[in-house]
Amino acid sequence: MSFKSLGLSDALLKAISEKGYDTPTPIQQKAIPKILEGRDVLASAQTGTGKTAGFTLPMLQKLTGAQRMHKRPVRALVLTPTRELAAQVLEDVKTYSKHVDIRSTVIFGGVNANPQIRTLRQGVDILVATPGRLLDLHSQGVFSLKNVEFLVLDEADRMLDMGFARDINKILALLPKRRQNLLFSATFSKEIKKLAGSFLNNPVMVEAAPENTTAEKVDQLIYKTNKSSKTALVIKLISEGDWQQVLIFTRTKHGANRLAQKLDKAKITSAAIHGNKSQGARTKALANFKSGKVRVLVATDIAARGLDIPLLPHVINYELPNIPEDYVHRIGRTGRAGASGQAISIVSVDEFEYVQGIEKLLGERLNQETLEGFEVTENLQDVLDKKAANKAANQRGRQNAGNKNKTKSSSGSRRNSRRNNR
């Protein structure tokens, strides 16, 4: 099947050809005709399946085929959970719209809003946005949503995971009743189905792959070791394997920072990317990783959502997620666009239960190995006791710091009182 057979215009076909694509992916084959028909779509598609082009191409065709309104009000709204995904979606929109008369822009938090406001006031056809910044600028009267013809919720499952349900409902209330709705999600939880039922009108359901399956070309492997040996094992794998591009997942922001610092000390160039990093720092880290200036990108789940890294060969779970579906999202970063990839999980005894949850979700057993010199010697109770002790110590530290601040504040108040009495 070719893109031309899907009924796309010559202008879009030219942009697709210049991008280097000739055959649509399964999700594109299924979604594009239905969207062109004007149907609401509920799509199950993981990262790396070509889902962005799956909604961008037909949306562009329908917008360019309709009569353009004066001053270009927002006619298509794409909501994403993260800044990185929003920026990536806009990049794809601009790539495919280079030969048509369409204006598009992106808005998200963490950066100065003034340039975004100026662009919006000049008029755009397609707006890609994260929920918070969208509601903020709309409340200031910067733009209107009353002319929106298309609504796309991209990676809707992650939006709900990040607590955007209330914001999504607020945004839905701002939109006209008559519009075409598209919802893309990697997983279909009860919450997603409930959300879909609240605004999709007689939707057609399309799937790129069975729900919660992982890429066939991803080689999955678990290395069991002590918690205290994880960093050394990661360094050994990257160094001896001469891996040049590795995405590593940690559970916490501080964990990402610590691991990146230890890798740098081991002469493995790395950068951390997470929610506490400024947008500029995150963009620079990703650019350095893609260009090869940095071999390892250490990320939290939220920060890595929406990262588009072509032909990524290695993903490492430094810590397993406690939600099995997040494992699917993580390893979906490799084995994309027909390429093979490797997903390795470094698992300590306190994470064995997470492995069981992942295997139950996938419906298969994962290969497990132990490397010589990295055998498991810790027992679960010792690890749990150590974790509890560290947590208690951290709480005491925060409490002591709080008491010191209170004392300083009280002393300052007394000094001020004495000065006033003088």
C-alpha positions, 0 to 999 in steps of 0.5 A: 500500500502507498500513501497515494492510495490513502487519498492524500493530496499531491502537496502532502505526498511531496512532503512525505517523499521528501521526508523519505517515507514511501509506505504507510505504517499500519496505524497510518493505513487504518487511521488516515482513511477514517479521519478523511471520512470525518469519523471520530477515532479512538486509536491504540498506538504506541510510540514509534508506530507513526501515529503522529503522521497518522493524525497530522496528514489527514488533518492537514488535508481537511484544513487545506481543503476547507475555506480559510477564515479571516485572521486565521483562528485556531481550527485544530488543537492538539493536546499533549502531556509534555513539552518534548512531545508538543515540540515534536508534534509541531516539528512533524506538522511543519514538515508535512505542511511545507507545501500547503498554506497552513500556519502552526505553533506550539505553546507549553510552560517552563518558557517565556510566554510573550513570544508564544502570545505574539505568534498566537495573535498573528493567527494560527491554523493549528495549535499544539499545546500542553494543557496548563499553558493552554488554559493560562493563555486562553484565560488571558484572552490571547486566542479563541477556541470557538472555531476549532474543527479538530481536537486531538488528544495525543498520548491520552493515557499519560495525560491522565497519569500526570493528573490532567483529567480536570484540565482536559474537561475544562478545555472540552467545555471551551470547544464548539460541540460540532468538531472531529475528535481523535484520541490516541493512547498506548493503553486502554485503561478504564479511565481512558475508555471513560474519557473517550466515552465522554466526548467521542461521537460514535468513534471507530477504533483502530489499533496498530498492535494488540493492546499492551504488546511490545515491539517484536524487534526489541530484545528484552533481557533482565540482569538480576543483581544487588541494588548497590551494584547497579551502577557498576553493572551499567558502566560495565555493559556500556563500556565493554559493549562500546554502546554509543547511544543509550537511554536510561530510565530512573524513577526519580529526578535525584536518581537521574542526576546521581547516575549521570554524575557517576557515569561522567566520572567513569568517562561515559558522557551523559546528561540527565533530563527531568521535570526540574530541568529548564526547558532550555537544558532539556532541549540542549541535552536531547540535541547533544544526545541525538548528535552523539556529543552525549552517549547516555541520556538519563531520564525520568518517565515524564521527561522521556515521554514523547522523545523522538530518537530515531534508531535508538539501539539501547534502553536500560531500566536502571529501576523498574517502574511500579506500573507495568504499562510504563515498562511498555512505554519505556522499551518502545523507545527502541526497535522503532521504524523497523530497526532492532533494539535491546531493552535491558532491565537491572533488577534488585530483589525489591523489584522482583514483584514488578517483574511478575506484574510486567510478565503478566501484562505481556503474557510472556516470561522475560529472559533473566541472567546474572553476570559473573561478579554481579550475583545477588547476595542481598535479601529482600528484608535487608534491602527494605530495612535499609530503605526504611532507615534512609527514608527515616533519616531523610525525614529527620534531616528535613525536620531538623532543617525546618526547625532551624529555619523556624529558629532563625525566623523567630530570632529575626522577629525578636531582633526586629521587635527590639529595633522597633521598641527603640 
